[in-house]
Amino acid sequence: MGKIIVIGAGITGLFASYYLARDGRDVVLIDRSSDNARTSIYNAGFITPSTGAVPSIGMSEILGSFFGRGGPMYISMLEVFRNMKWFRVASRKALSGYEKAISELGRDSLERYADFFKEETQIEPDIVSGIAALFMEEEKARQAATATNAKFLDSREILESGYGGLEGGVYVEEEFSIHPQKLYDGLLQKLLKLGVEIRRGKDASLSPSGSGSIELSLGEEKLSGDEYVVTTGSWSGDLLRKLNYNPLIAPARGLVLLFDTGGQSIVKMPALLEDYGMAVSQHDANTVRITSFFELVRFNDVYKESRKKWLLELAKKHVTNFPKLKLSSEGVGFRPCTPDQLPVIGRVPGYQNLYIASGNCRLGLTLAPATANIIHSMINSPSEKEALWEQFDPARFS
């Protein structure tokens, strides 16, 4: 069996390395960062294919977000001009029609997570079963409950769970949330036990070397593999530029605020506040995690105080015990989003041994095992094809 080089140590890269190494393959995992991949840990920790839609992006949304930055969505006009093709595709597709494929991929991921935690019992990421989607209006919640065949939550049940000012919600019992840092660290340690070589701290560079093959460099060092897998998330476009391939992946910025609870139970169930795109979860006795924002601003990781204030005011309004929380840290993550909201999974056009697995946007954690398994299957059985995979074909943007 030949050597496989996985480029990008986010959660998808870790799962791809896990499945391949478990087969006895020689795997090298490399990452530009010298520490943990922040996008894979600075998120809500939700495993929830049913509540992950991205806001619709059309001209009205672009102009509205530009002139009024009061909500969770913001699009830089500079980014629009810099990435016109992305926005043209997004507007034409209207970010719809993807739901069935994502739902199928998500269900596969839920099953793979169940198998993974059953087998890797030493990894304990503080699993909390069940996720709620909460609404300001009861009617919206009832419509969502009907559409998803989930349990409807009334305002009393919501209040008892630690949230206020919300009139209805839905509860999806089979979905769950985890502490993303603990999952990431546990999976990383498992890879080391499986013999995966992990290289950190240097930027990878890919360039064509003729006849559909590539050359990989880490600074002055050349690395050679039999197969290459790009799992670099929002940075995938930059990495693949020299190969004349654009996966049309834009980085959507999100903010994560971590709070010290003082050992108190603040919320009884993880929840997505649908009207604000805000997620709230508590995975252990000491930490509450609040995340929000979908902002297309390239790789700007500095949030203005006014934006943080907006999020804190919402948390104060809807988390009933918010005054008991103390802000302990914050972080910024960049979600890799395609204009049609479908991931990019498969062989990179024009190259025989180069694959990409990226573009899961705000469902990166949710879809990681299923996405990684597709790559694992393609490498181990090149002739294997499934109808679902065709929708994720990297060639669709060529």
WOJO-V119833 format. One record per residue. PHI is phi as a letter, one per 20 degrees, with the letter a starting at -180 (none if undefined). PSI is psi in whole degrees, 0 to 359 (none if undefined). OMEGA is omega in whole degrees, 0 to 359 (* if undefined). Layout:
BEGIN
phi: (PHI;PHI)
psi: (PSI;PSI)
omega: (OMEGA;OMEGA)
END
This chain:
BEGIN
phi: (none;e;e;d;d;d;d;o;d;f;f;f;f;f;f;f;f;f;f;f;f;f;e;n;f;e;d;d;d;c;b;f;e;e;c;f;f;f;f;e;d;e;b;f;m;e;d;b;f;e;c;d;f;e;g;f;d;c;f;f;f;f;f;f;f;f;e;c;e;e;d;f;d;b;c;f;f;f;f;f;f;f;c;g;f;g;f;f;f;f;f;f;f;l;l;c;n;e;g;f;f;f;f;f;f;f;f;f;f;g;f;f;f;g;f;f;f;f;e;d;f;f;e;c;e;l;f;d;f;n;c;d;d;d;c;f;d;f;f;f;f;f;f;f;f;f;f;d;l;d;f;e;d;e;f;f;f;f;f;f;e;o;c;c;m;c;e;a;a;c;c;d;f;f;e;b;c;c;e;f;f;f;f;g;f;f;f;f;f;f;f;f;f;e;n;f;e;d;d;c;n;c;f;e;c;d;b;f;c;n;l;m;d;c;c;d;c;d;m;e;e;d;d;d;c;e;c;c;c;e;c;e;l;f;e;f;f;f;f;e;g;f;e;m;c;d;f;l;d;d;e;e;f;c;d;c;d;d;c;e;e;m;n;e;e;e;c;e;b;f;b;d;e;f;f;c;m;d;d;c;b;c;d;b;f;d;c;d;d;c;c;a;n;c;c;e;c;m;d;f;d;d;e;f;f;f;f;f;f;g;f;f;f;f;f;f;f;d;d;f;d;g;g;e;e;c;f;d;a;b;b;c;c;d;e;e;d;e;f;d;m;d;f;d;c;q;f;f;g;n;c;e;c;c;c;c;c;b;n;e;l;f;d;g;f;f;e;g;f;f;f;f;f;f;f;g;f;f;f;f;c;g;e;f;b;c;g;f;f;f;f;d;g;g;f;f;d;f)
psi: (137;174;138;127;119;123;109;111;41;187;326;318;322;316;323;316;321;309;320;317;327;336;357;10;150;109;132;125;122;151;144;334;148;353;198;149;112;328;331;350;339;71;181;340;18;135;86;85;343;349;32;20;144;145;145;138;106;184;323;322;322;310;319;318;331;318;341;104;44;348;190;346;137;137;122;131;329;320;325;312;329;335;56;321;319;312;328;315;316;317;321;318;337;22;48;166;357;346;317;315;317;321;317;315;321;318;321;319;318;318;321;325;317;315;320;312;334;324;320;70;343;346;114;89;32;59;131;116;141;135;139;147;120;147;152;328;132;320;321;321;318;321;318;320;320;316;325;358;41;169;132;139;130;175;329;315;323;316;320;339;358;10;145;164;21;133;344;163;175;150;122;106;324;346;168;173;159;166;107;326;319;323;313;311;319;319;324;316;325;321;320;320;330;357;14;132;126;123;125;159;4;141;133;148;130;137;151;146;16;149;37;18;169;166;132;128;143;93;236;350;139;133;136;133;169;330;147;139;122;115;46;15;233;341;4;319;317;318;324;0;318;342;7;37;131;111;1;56;122;142;117;115;140;151;137;128;129;134;142;127;349;23;9;152;116;311;141;345;142;144;146;118;99;326;342;356;32;131;140;133;153;117;347;184;342;354;130;137;127;128;154;181;138;97;126;96;27;223;36;117;19;119;136;150;330;325;318;320;320;315;319;323;321;317;318;324;323;348;109;327;25;323;341;352;149;121;125;326;169;161;162;132;151;116;129;106;130;161;339;7;18;143;168;107;122;194;133;130;133;357;133;329;25;126;157;142;97;183;23;2;232;1;26;313;319;313;359;310;318;319;313;324;327;314;316;316;319;321;318;329;80;333;349;133;142;149;322;321;330;330;342;7;123;340;351;340;0;none)
omega: (183;181;177;178;178;183;181;185;168;186;177;177;178;180;177;178;180;182;181;180;179;176;182;179;176;187;171;180;182;181;182;182;178;178;184;180;190;181;180;178;178;179;185;183;183;170;193;178;185;185;187;184;175;179;176;182;174;183;180;178;179;181;181;181;181;185;180;186;182;184;184;184;175;179;177;177;176;179;177;181;182;186;185;183;180;183;175;179;181;180;181;180;183;179;178;179;182;194;183;181;180;179;180;178;179;178;177;179;179;179;181;175;180;179;182;182;176;182;183;187;180;178;184;185;177;182;174;183;177;178;180;168;188;186;174;183;181;184;178;179;180;177;179;180;178;183;185;182;181;181;176;177;177;186;179;179;179;180;180;180;176;181;180;177;181;191;181;180;174;182;181;189;186;177;186;175;182;170;188;180;182;175;182;182;180;180;178;179;177;179;178;179;179;177;178;175;183;180;183;167;178;177;175;176;178;177;179;179;176;176;176;178;184;174;181;178;170;188;179;184;175;177;181;177;177;176;179;179;178;178;187;172;184;181;185;180;179;182;187;185;182;179;177;177;179;180;182;177;179;179;177;187;174;180;177;176;179;184;173;182;186;179;183;174;184;177;184;178;174;184;171;177;193;183;183;185;184;179;180;178;174;185;176;186;191;187;168;183;178;181;175;175;171;188;178;185;186;185;175;184;179;177;175;181;180;179;177;180;178;181;180;178;177;179;179;182;190;174;193;180;181;179;180;184;176;180;183;179;178;180;180;176;179;183;182;188;174;182;178;176;174;179;177;186;176;182;178;183;177;183;186;187;180;181;174;174;186;174;179;174;184;179;182;180;181;190;187;183;181;178;180;181;177;178;178;181;180;181;183;182;186;181;182;179;175;183;181;184;182;181;180;186;179;182;187;179;184;*)
END
